[in-house]
């Protein structure tokens, strides 16, 4: 059973003018914290969508041309 099935789904409608909410929280975090959170979300999505850990599909070799 994937871990994503244990998450309770919650939907909340909020007007854009109702307040800052999450925006203020994330603006207060450092860019490294934001990138780490984004990477966690990306990995969880790939595991959910494709059932596998994210990785490169191919190995590329960079060749310097004259």
N, C-alpha and C positions, 0 to 999 in steps of 0.2 A: 504494500500500500504506500503510494507516494506521500511525502510529508505535506504536500500542498492540500490534500483532502482533509487535514485536521484543522485547517484555518476556517474560522467562521466568516462568512461573507456578510458585509455590512455596507449598506448604501445610505448616504446622507446627502440630501439636497441642500445647498447653501447658496445664497445669492453672492455674487462677486463683491458687492458692496457691504456684506454683512460683517466683515472683519478680516484680519490677516491670517489667523489660523496657522496652517502648516507653513505658509510662506515665511512668516516671521521666524519660525523655528529653524527652517533650513537656511535662511539668510544669516542666522546667528552662528551656524556651524562653519568650521573651516572647510576649505575646498577639498582637502584630503578626506575629511569625514564624509562629505557629499559624494565624492568619487567612490569611496568604499561602499557606501549604501547603494549607489547605482550599480556597482559591480555585483553585489549580493542579489539585487533584484534581477539583473541580467542572467546570472547563473541559475536562479530559481526558475525563471521563465523558460530557459532552454531545457532544463530538466523536466519541467511540466509539459512543454510542447513536444519535445522530441524523445523524452525518456532516456536521455544520455547526458553525461557531463560535457560541458562545452570544451571544444578543442579545435585545432586547426584541421581542415579537411585534407589539405595537401602540404607537402614539404616543398618549398621553393628554394632554388639556388640562385643567388644574385651573381651575375657575371658582369664584370666590367668590360665594356666593349671599347676597342681602340678608337 
